[in-house]
Amino acid sequence: MVSEETSKLELGLKCPMCGSNLQLIENSTYVVLGCPHCKVYTRMTKKHIYRSYINYEGKYVHLKWTELIKELYIRISGRSHQESSTT
């Protein structure tokens, strides 16, 4: 079995549930934002990111990084709220 290469980056963003630093995880298909402590994660396909968060201007490519992280954080905040209301 071949393991997929992943990259992990610890962010300064705090988990809305526990306050731990969130991690940004990337593999060949997804970008994932999550809390390794609470195990709350959300993901977005790279295909969606290419369509929605990249501007192609002439010979330059710009990633709308702030918008992408904001969307992932909103999603994880919603998931953490759902989990806390069911417990």
Biopython code that builds the backbone (N, CA, C, O; Angstrom):
import numpy as np
from Bio.PDB.StructureBuilder import StructureBuilder

atoms = [
    (1, "MET", "N", (0.840, -1.180, 0.000)),
    (1, "MET", "CA", (0.000, 0.000, 0.000)),
    (1, "MET", "C", (0.883, 1.240, 0.000)),
    (1, "MET", "O", (1.834, 1.331, 0.777)),
    (2, "VAL", "N", (0.569, 2.191, -0.869)),
    (2, "VAL", "CA", (1.343, 3.416, -0.986)),
    (2, "VAL", "C", (0.662, 4.507, -0.177)),
    (2, "VAL", "O", (-0.523, 4.781, -0.365)),
    (3, "SER", "N", (1.411, 5.126, 0.719)),
    (3, "SER", "CA", (0.814, 6.206, 1.513)),
    (3, "SER", "C", (0.886, 7.502, 0.719)),
    (3, "SER", "O", (1.853, 7.763, 0.003)),
    (4, "GLU", "N", (-0.148, 8.294, 0.862)),
    (4, "GLU", "CA", (-0.224, 9.558, 0.143)),
    (4, "GLU", "C", (0.576, 10.616, 0.889)),
    (4, "GLU", "O", (0.496, 10.717, 2.113)),
    (5, "GLU", "N", (1.335, 11.388, 0.159)),
    (5, "GLU", "CA", (2.136, 12.465, 0.737)),
    (5, "GLU", "C", (1.216, 13.573, 1.233)),
    (5, "GLU", "O", (0.340, 14.034, 0.500)),
    (6, "THR", "N", (1.411, 13.992, 2.456)),
    (6, "THR", "CA", (0.632, 15.098, 3.000)),
    (6, "THR", "C", (1.565, 16.137, 3.588)),
    (6, "THR", "O", (2.675, 15.829, 4.022)),
    (7, "SER", "N", (1.097, 17.361, 3.593)),
    (7, "SER", "CA", (1.817, 18.462, 4.230)),
    (7, "SER", "C", (0.939, 18.997, 5.342)),
    (7, "SER", "O", (-0.270, 19.154, 5.167)),
    (8, "LYS", "N", (1.544, 19.278, 6.485)),
    (8, "LYS", "CA", (0.804, 19.826, 7.624)),
    (8, "LYS", "C", (1.443, 21.137, 8.047)),
    (8, "LYS", "O", (2.666, 21.282, 8.054)),
    (9, "LEU", "N", (0.592, 22.083, 8.396)),
    (9, "LEU", "CA", (1.049, 23.389, 8.836)),
    (9, "LEU", "C", (0.207, 23.808, 10.026)),
    (9, "LEU", "O", (-1.019, 23.863, 9.929)),
    (10, "GLU", "N", (0.847, 24.103, 11.143)),
    (10, "GLU", "CA", (0.115, 24.578, 12.315)),
    (10, "GLU", "C", (-0.115, 26.075, 12.154)),
    (10, "GLU", "O", (0.817, 26.836, 11.895)),
    (11, "LEU", "N", (-1.360, 26.480, 12.311)),
    (11, "LEU", "CA", (-1.738, 27.879, 12.137)),
    (11, "LEU", "C", (-1.900, 28.581, 13.476)),
    (11, "LEU", "O", (-1.977, 27.937, 14.522)),
    (12, "GLY", "N", (-1.951, 29.881, 13.433)),
    (12, "GLY", "CA", (-2.221, 30.673, 14.616)),
    (12, "GLY", "C", (-3.710, 30.758, 14.927)),
    (12, "GLY", "O", (-4.098, 31.262, 15.980)),
    (13, "LEU", "N", (-4.548, 30.265, 14.009)),
    (13, "LEU", "CA", (-5.995, 30.251, 14.250)),
    (13, "LEU", "C", (-6.321, 29.278, 15.369)),
    (13, "LEU", "O", (-5.736, 28.198, 15.455)),
    (14, "LYS", "N", (-7.233, 29.653, 16.202)),
    (14, "LYS", "CA", (-7.612, 28.818, 17.348)),
    (14, "LYS", "C", (-8.888, 28.044, 17.061)),
    (14, "LYS", "O", (-9.792, 28.532, 16.383)),
    (15, "CYS", "N", (-8.942, 26.844, 17.583)),
    (15, "CYS", "CA", (-10.128, 26.003, 17.465)),
    (15, "CYS", "C", (-11.275, 26.659, 18.219)),
    (15, "CYS", "O", (-11.095, 27.077, 19.363)),
    (16, "PRO", "N", (-12.451, 26.759, 17.604)),
    (16, "PRO", "CA", (-13.582, 27.370, 18.300)),
    (16, "PRO", "C", (-14.107, 26.536, 19.469)),
    (16, "PRO", "O", (-14.859, 27.046, 20.301)),
    (17, "MET", "N", (-13.720, 25.262, 19.540)),
    (17, "MET", "CA", (-14.185, 24.417, 20.646)),
    (17, "MET", "C", (-13.228, 24.416, 21.832)),
    (17, "MET", "O", (-13.649, 24.592, 22.975)),
    (18, "CYS", "N", (-11.927, 24.215, 21.556)),
    (18, "CYS", "CA", (-10.991, 24.025, 22.665)),
    (18, "CYS", "C", (-9.883, 25.076, 22.754)),
    (18, "CYS", "O", (-9.185, 25.156, 23.764)),
    (19, "GLY", "N", (-9.721, 25.875, 21.709)),
    (19, "GLY", "CA", (-8.689, 26.913, 21.742)),
    (19, "GLY", "C", (-7.317, 26.460, 21.290)),
    (19, "GLY", "O", (-6.378, 27.257, 21.300)),
    (20, "SER", "N", (-7.169, 25.197, 20.891)),
    (20, "SER", "CA", (-5.887, 24.710, 20.370)),
    (20, "SER", "C", (-5.639, 25.301, 18.988)),
    (20, "SER", "O", (-6.574, 25.729, 18.311)),
    (21, "ASN", "N", (-4.375, 25.322, 18.576)),
    (21, "ASN", "CA", (-4.056, 25.789, 17.233)),
    (21, "ASN", "C", (-4.589, 24.808, 16.203)),
    (21, "ASN", "O", (-4.463, 23.593, 16.355)),
    (22, "LEU", "N", (-5.187, 25.358, 15.150)),
    (22, "LEU", "CA", (-5.693, 24.531, 14.064)),
    (22, "LEU", "C", (-4.552, 24.151, 13.126)),
    (22, "LEU", "O", (-3.533, 24.838, 13.054)),
    (23, "GLN", "N", (-4.742, 23.043, 12.410)),
    (23, "GLN", "CA", (-3.771, 22.588, 11.415)),
    (23, "GLN", "C", (-4.375, 22.690, 10.031)),
    (23, "GLN", "O", (-5.563, 22.431, 9.835)),
    (24, "LEU", "N", (-3.538, 23.072, 9.068)),
    (24, "LEU", "CA", (-3.910, 23.031, 7.670)),
    (24, "LEU", "C", (-3.175, 21.837, 7.074)),
    (24, "LEU", "O", (-1.949, 21.757, 7.142)),
    (25, "ILE", "N", (-3.923, 20.922, 6.496)),
    (25, "ILE", "CA", (-3.358, 19.687, 5.952)),
    (25, "ILE", "C", (-3.682, 19.649, 4.463)),
    (25, "ILE", "O", (-4.815, 19.905, 4.056)),
    (26, "GLU", "N", (-2.678, 19.328, 3.662)),
    (26, "GLU", "CA", (-2.873, 19.274, 2.217)),
    (26, "GLU", "C", (-2.382, 17.943, 1.688)),
    (26, "GLU", "O", (-1.309, 17.470, 2.064)),
    (27, "ASN", "N", (-3.173, 17.343, 0.813)),
    (27, "ASN", "CA", (-2.712, 16.173, 0.073)),
    (27, "ASN", "C", (-3.003, 16.422, -1.402)),
    (27, "ASN", "O", (-3.288, 17.556, -1.785)),
    (28, "SER", "N", (-2.939, 15.414, -2.215)),
    (28, "SER", "CA", (-3.100, 15.633, -3.654)),
    (28, "SER", "C", (-4.528, 15.997, -4.042)),
    (28, "SER", "O", (-4.738, 16.534, -5.129)),
    (29, "THR", "N", (-5.503, 15.728, -3.205)),
    (29, "THR", "CA", (-6.908, 15.954, -3.545)),
    (29, "THR", "C", (-7.568, 17.047, -2.711)),
    (29, "THR", "O", (-8.396, 17.796, -3.229)),
    (30, "TYR", "N", (-7.222, 17.152, -1.446)),
    (30, "TYR", "CA", (-7.933, 18.030, -0.515)),
    (30, "TYR", "C", (-7.004, 18.991, 0.217)),
    (30, "TYR", "O", (-5.801, 18.764, 0.351)),
    (31, "VAL", "N", (-7.622, 20.081, 0.686)),
    (31, "VAL", "CA", (-7.046, 20.950, 1.701)),
    (31, "VAL", "C", (-7.984, 20.814, 2.897)),
    (31, "VAL", "O", (-9.195, 20.985, 2.764)),
    (32, "VAL", "N", (-7.422, 20.507, 4.058)),
    (32, "VAL", "CA", (-8.203, 20.213, 5.253)),
    (32, "VAL", "C", (-7.799, 21.182, 6.358)),
    (32, "VAL", "O", (-6.612, 21.436, 6.565)),
    (33, "LEU", "N", (-8.784, 21.721, 7.064)),
    (33, "LEU", "CA", (-8.538, 22.522, 8.249)),
    (33, "LEU", "C", (-9.138, 21.768, 9.416)),
    (33, "LEU", "O", (-10.295, 21.351, 9.363)),
    (34, "GLY", "N", (-8.349, 21.590, 10.482)),
    (34, "GLY", "CA", (-8.888, 20.828, 11.593)),
    (34, "GLY", "C", (-8.115, 21.001, 12.875)),
    (34, "GLY", "O", (-7.029, 21.579, 12.913)),
    (35, "CYS", "N", (-8.713, 20.482, 13.917)),
    (35, "CYS", "CA", (-8.115, 20.516, 15.244)),
    (35, "CYS", "C", (-7.672, 19.098, 15.607)),
    (35, "CYS", "O", (-8.508, 18.201, 15.709)),
    (36, "PRO", "N", (-6.371, 18.885, 15.801)),
    (36, "PRO", "CA", (-5.910, 17.554, 16.167)),
    (36, "PRO", "C", (-6.347, 17.147, 17.578)),
    (36, "PRO", "O", (-6.365, 15.960, 17.902)),
    (37, "HIS", "N", (-6.690, 18.106, 18.399)),
    (37, "HIS", "CA", (-7.122, 17.820, 19.766)),
    (37, "HIS", "C", (-8.591, 17.382, 19.794)),
    (37, "HIS", "O", (-8.915, 16.346, 20.374)),
    (38, "CYS", "N", (-9.479, 18.164, 19.170)),
    (38, "CYS", "CA", (-10.922, 17.883, 19.180)),
    (38, "CYS", "C", (-11.346, 16.909, 18.085)),
    (38, "CYS", "O", (-12.428, 16.325, 18.150)),
    (39, "LYS", "N", (-10.495, 16.740, 17.088)),
    (39, "LYS", "CA", (-10.812, 15.891, 15.924)),
    (39, "LYS", "C", (-11.987, 16.461, 15.119)),
    (39, "LYS", "O", (-12.798, 15.707, 14.581)),
    (40, "VAL", "N", (-12.074, 17.788, 15.039)),
    (40, "VAL", "CA", (-13.071, 18.455, 14.210)),
    (40, "VAL", "C", (-12.346, 18.913, 12.949)),
    (40, "VAL", "O", (-11.364, 19.652, 13.025)),
    (41, "TYR", "N", (-12.831, 18.473, 11.790)),
    (41, "TYR", "CA", (-12.175, 18.772, 10.524)),
    (41, "TYR", "C", (-13.192, 19.187, 9.476)),
    (41, "TYR", "O", (-14.359, 18.799, 9.533)),
    (42, "THR", "N", (-12.734, 19.979, 8.523)),
    (42, "THR", "CA", (-13.495, 20.271, 7.318)),
    (42, "THR", "C", (-12.514, 20.252, 6.161)),
    (42, "THR", "O", (-11.330, 20.543, 6.331)),
    (43, "ARG", "N", (-13.011, 19.911, 4.989)),
    (43, "ARG", "CA", (-12.114, 19.822, 3.847)),
    (43, "ARG", "C", (-12.748, 20.443, 2.617)),
    (43, "ARG", "O", (-13.964, 20.610, 2.531)),
    (44, "MET", "N", (-11.878, 20.783, 1.660)),
    (44, "MET", "CA", (-12.314, 21.346, 0.401)),
    (44, "MET", "C", (-11.448, 20.725, -0.689)),
    (44, "MET", "O", (-10.235, 20.593, -0.523)),
    (45, "THR", "N", (-12.063, 20.349, -1.792)),
    (45, "THR", "CA", (-11.278, 19.756, -2.878)),
    (45, "THR", "C", (-10.431, 20.835, -3.540)),
    (45, "THR", "O", (-10.806, 22.006, -3.594)),
    (46, "LYS", "N", (-9.300, 20.412, -4.032)),
    (46, "LYS", "CA", (-8.442, 21.349, -4.746)),
    (46, "LYS", "C", (-9.115, 21.825, -6.024)),
    (46, "LYS", "O", (-8.897, 22.956, -6.457)),
    (47, "LYS", "N", (-9.922, 20.979, -6.623)),
    (47, "LYS", "CA", (-10.663, 21.361, -7.820)),
    (47, "LYS", "C", (-11.559, 22.566, -7.519)),
    (47, "LYS", "O", (-11.621, 23.507, -8.310)),
    (48, "HIS", "N", (-12.252, 22.535, -6.378)),
    (48, "HIS", "CA", (-13.096, 23.659, -5.970)),
    (48, "HIS", "C", (-12.247, 24.903, -5.705)),
    (48, "HIS", "O", (-12.635, 26.014, -6.064)),
    (49, "ILE", "N", (-11.107, 24.712, -5.083)),
    (49, "ILE", "CA", (-10.208, 25.841, -4.799)),
    (49, "ILE", "C", (-9.731, 26.476, -6.094)),
    (49, "ILE", "O", (-9.701, 27.702, -6.209)),
    (50, "TYR", "N", (-9.354, 25.649, -7.079)),
    (50, "TYR", "CA", (-8.897, 26.183, -8.366)),
    (50, "TYR", "C", (-9.981, 27.019, -9.040)),
    (50, "TYR", "O", (-9.686, 28.035, -9.668)),
    (51, "ARG", "N", (-11.230, 26.591, -8.909)),
    (51, "ARG", "CA", (-12.344, 27.305, -9.538)),
    (51, "ARG", "C", (-12.721, 28.579, -8.799)),
    (51, "ARG", "O", (-13.076, 29.577, -9.427)),
    (52, "SER", "N", (-12.649, 28.556, -7.469)),
    (52, "SER", "CA", (-13.220, 29.646, -6.678)),
    (52, "SER", "C", (-12.219, 30.585, -6.025)),
    (52, "SER", "O", (-12.562, 31.727, -5.722)),
    (53, "TYR", "N", (-11.004, 30.138, -5.804)),
    (53, "TYR", "CA", (-10.069, 30.931, -5.001)),
    (53, "TYR", "C", (-8.763, 31.265, -5.713)),
    (53, "TYR", "O", (-7.794, 31.673, -5.072)),
    (54, "ILE", "N", (-8.731, 31.096, -7.014)),
    (54, "ILE", "CA", (-7.526, 31.445, -7.773)),
    (54, "ILE", "C", (-7.905, 32.408, -8.880)),
    (54, "ILE", "O", (-8.841, 32.163, -9.641)),
    (55, "ASN", "N", (-7.165, 33.510, -8.962)),
    (55, "ASN", "CA", (-7.307, 34.470, -10.056)),
    (55, "ASN", "C", (-6.151, 34.268, -11.022)),
    (55, "ASN", "O", (-4.988, 34.226, -10.622)),
    (56, "TYR", "N", (-6.482, 34.148, -12.269)),
    (56, "TYR", "CA", (-5.476, 34.035, -13.317)),
    (56, "TYR", "C", (-5.416, 35.378, -14.030)),
    (56, "TYR", "O", (-6.318, 35.727, -14.791)),
    (57, "GLU", "N", (-4.347, 36.128, -13.779)),
    (57, "GLU", "CA", (-4.188, 37.454, -14.376)),
    (57, "GLU", "C", (-2.913, 37.478, -15.203)),
    (57, "GLU", "O", (-1.808, 37.585, -14.672)),
    (58, "GLY", "N", (-3.089, 37.377, -16.507)),
    (58, "GLY", "CA", (-1.927, 37.370, -17.389)),
    (58, "GLY", "C", (-1.033, 36.190, -17.083)),
    (58, "GLY", "O", (-1.481, 35.043, -17.083)),
    (59, "LYS", "N", (0.225, 36.470, -16.825)),
    (59, "LYS", "CA", (1.162, 35.386, -16.517)),
    (59, "LYS", "C", (1.246, 35.089, -15.018)),
    (59, "LYS", "O", (2.053, 34.262, -14.594)),
    (60, "TYR", "N", (0.416, 35.759, -14.218)),
    (60, "TYR", "CA", (0.444, 35.571, -12.777)),
    (60, "TYR", "C", (-0.783, 34.797, -12.293)),
    (60, "TYR", "O", (-1.873, 34.911, -12.854)),
    (61, "VAL", "N", (-0.580, 34.018, -11.252)),
    (61, "VAL", "CA", (-1.658, 33.280, -10.603)),
    (61, "VAL", "C", (-1.692, 33.730, -9.148)),
    (61, "VAL", "O", (-0.681, 33.689, -8.448)),
    (62, "HIS", "N", (-2.871, 34.160, -8.704)),
    (62, "HIS", "CA", (-3.027, 34.652, -7.337)),
    (62, "HIS", "C", (-4.002, 33.770, -6.579)),
    (62, "HIS", "O", (-5.141, 33.581, -7.006)),
    (63, "LEU", "N", (-3.554, 33.231, -5.456)),
    (63, "LEU", "CA", (-4.418, 32.467, -4.567)),
    (63, "LEU", "C", (-5.058, 33.431, -3.578)),
    (63, "LEU", "O", (-4.362, 34.195, -2.909)),
    (64, "LYS", "N", (-6.379, 33.396, -3.486)),
    (64, "LYS", "CA", (-7.108, 34.237, -2.528)),
    (64, "LYS", "C", (-7.046, 33.540, -1.168)),
    (64, "LYS", "O", (-8.038, 32.986, -0.693)),
    (65, "TRP", "N", (-5.879, 33.579, -0.562)),
    (65, "TRP", "CA", (-5.576, 32.842, 0.661)),
    (65, "TRP", "C", (-6.511, 33.225, 1.802)),
    (65, "TRP", "O", (-7.056, 32.356, 2.482)),
    (66, "THR", "N", (-6.693, 34.512, 2.008)),
    (66, "THR", "CA", (-7.526, 34.984, 3.121)),
    (66, "THR", "C", (-8.958, 34.489, 2.984)),
    (66, "THR", "O", (-9.556, 34.039, 3.962)),
    (67, "GLU", "N", (-9.512, 34.569, 1.776)),
    (67, "GLU", "CA", (-10.877, 34.108, 1.554)),
    (67, "GLU", "C", (-11.007, 32.602, 1.754)),
    (67, "GLU", "O", (-11.995, 32.126, 2.313)),
    (68, "LEU", "N", (-10.007, 31.858, 1.296)),
    (68, "LEU", "CA", (-10.016, 30.399, 1.441)),
    (68, "LEU", "C", (-9.992, 29.996, 2.914)),
    (68, "LEU", "O", (-10.804, 29.176, 3.345)),
    (69, "ILE", "N", (-9.078, 30.559, 3.680)),
    (69, "ILE", "CA", (-8.975, 30.222, 5.108)),
    (69, "ILE", "C", (-10.230, 30.669, 5.849)),
    (69, "ILE", "O", (-10.702, 29.970, 6.746)),
    (70, "LYS", "N", (-10.772, 31.826, 5.484)),
    (70, "LYS", "CA", (-12.001, 32.311, 6.124)),
    (70, "LYS", "C", (-13.152, 31.335, 5.891)),
    (70, "LYS", "O", (-13.891, 31.018, 6.824)),
    (71, "GLU", "N", (-13.312, 30.856, 4.661)),
    (71, "GLU", "CA", (-14.373, 29.894, 4.350)),
    (71, "GLU", "C", (-14.193, 28.597, 5.131)),
    (71, "GLU", "O", (-15.160, 28.068, 5.681)),
    (72, "LEU", "N", (-12.972, 28.079, 5.186)),
    (72, "LEU", "CA", (-12.719, 26.845, 5.941)),
    (72, "LEU", "C", (-12.994, 27.060, 7.430)),
    (72, "LEU", "O", (-13.542, 26.178, 8.091)),
    (73, "TYR", "N", (-12.613, 28.233, 7.963)),
    (73, "TYR", "CA", (-12.838, 28.510, 9.377)),
    (73, "TYR", "C", (-14.329, 28.614, 9.683)),
    (73, "TYR", "O", (-14.788, 28.130, 10.718)),
    (74, "ILE", "N", (-15.081, 29.239, 8.792)),
    (74, "ILE", "CA", (-16.539, 29.320, 8.972)),
    (74, "ILE", "C", (-17.129, 27.916, 8.999)),
    (74, "ILE", "O", (-17.995, 27.619, 9.822)),
    (75, "ARG", "N", (-16.669, 27.065, 8.113)),
    (75, "ARG", "CA", (-17.169, 25.688, 8.077)),
    (75, "ARG", "C", (-16.848, 24.936, 9.365)),
    (75, "ARG", "O", (-17.705, 24.243, 9.911)),
    (76, "ILE", "N", (-15.607, 25.073, 9.853)),
    (76, "ILE", "CA", (-15.231, 24.343, 11.069)),
    (76, "ILE", "C", (-15.957, 24.921, 12.283)),
    (76, "ILE", "O", (-16.276, 24.188, 13.219)),
    (77, "SER", "N", (-16.218, 26.217, 12.274)),
    (77, "SER", "CA", (-16.985, 26.820, 13.371)),
    (77, "SER", "C", (-18.398, 26.265, 13.389)),
    (77, "SER", "O", (-18.944, 25.998, 14.460)),
    (78, "GLY", "N", (-18.993, 26.089, 12.227)),
    (78, "GLY", "CA", (-20.332, 25.506, 12.141)),
    (78, "GLY", "C", (-20.349, 24.071, 12.613)),
    (78, "GLY", "O", (-21.285, 23.652, 13.294)),
    (79, "ARG", "N", (-19.315, 23.303, 12.256)),
    (79, "ARG", "CA", (-19.237, 21.907, 12.698)),
    (79, "ARG", "C", (-19.066, 21.824, 14.205)),
    (79, "ARG", "O", (-19.680, 20.981, 14.858)),
    (80, "SER", "N", (-18.238, 22.692, 14.754)),
    (80, "SER", "CA", (-18.027, 22.636, 16.205)),
    (80, "SER", "C", (-19.295, 23.040, 16.941)),
    (80, "SER", "O", (-19.590, 22.505, 18.009)),
    (81, "HIS", "N", (-20.047, 23.981, 16.379)),
    (81, "HIS", "CA", (-21.311, 24.391, 17.003)),
    (81, "HIS", "C", (-22.325, 23.244, 16.958)),
    (81, "HIS", "O", (-23.051, 23.012, 17.925)),
    (82, "GLN", "N", (-22.370, 22.526, 15.823)),
    (82, "GLN", "CA", (-23.288, 21.384, 15.704)),
    (82, "GLN", "C", (-22.929, 20.298, 16.718)),
    (82, "GLN", "O", (-23.807, 19.729, 17.366)),
    (83, "GLU", "N", (-21.643, 20.019, 16.847)),
    (83, "GLU", "CA", (-21.212, 18.965, 17.770)),
    (83, "GLU", "C", (-21.483, 19.344, 19.216)),
    (83, "GLU", "O", (-21.876, 18.491, 20.012)),
    (84, "SER", "N", (-21.280, 20.613, 19.572)),
    (84, "SER", "CA", (-21.498, 21.008, 20.965)),
    (84, "SER", "C", (-22.989, 21.040, 21.302)),
    (84, "SER", "O", (-23.354, 20.841, 22.461)),
    (85, "SER", "N", (-23.856, 21.286, 20.320)),
    (85, "SER", "CA", (-25.290, 21.314, 20.609)),
    (85, "SER", "C", (-25.891, 19.921, 20.680)),
    (85, "SER", "O", (-26.975, 19.752, 21.239)),
    (86, "THR", "N", (-25.210, 18.906, 20.123)),
    (86, "THR", "CA", (-25.725, 17.545, 20.188)),
    (86, "THR", "C", (-25.263, 16.808, 21.430)),
    (86, "THR", "O", (-25.793, 15.747, 21.758)),
    (87, "THR", "N", (-24.274, 17.366, 22.127)),
    (87, "THR", "CA", (-23.775, 16.708, 23.340)),
    (87, "THR", "C", (-24.447, 17.218, 24.581)),
    (87, "THR", "O", (-24.136, 16.763, 25.683)),
]
sb = StructureBuilder()
sb.init_structure("model")
sb.init_model(0)
sb.init_chain("A")
sb.init_seg("    ")
for serial, (resi, resn, name, xyz) in enumerate(atoms, 1):
    if name == "N":
        sb.init_residue(resn, " ", resi, " ")
    sb.init_atom(name, np.array(xyz, "f"), 0.0, 1.0, " ", f" {name:<3s}", serial, name[0])
structure = sb.get_structure()
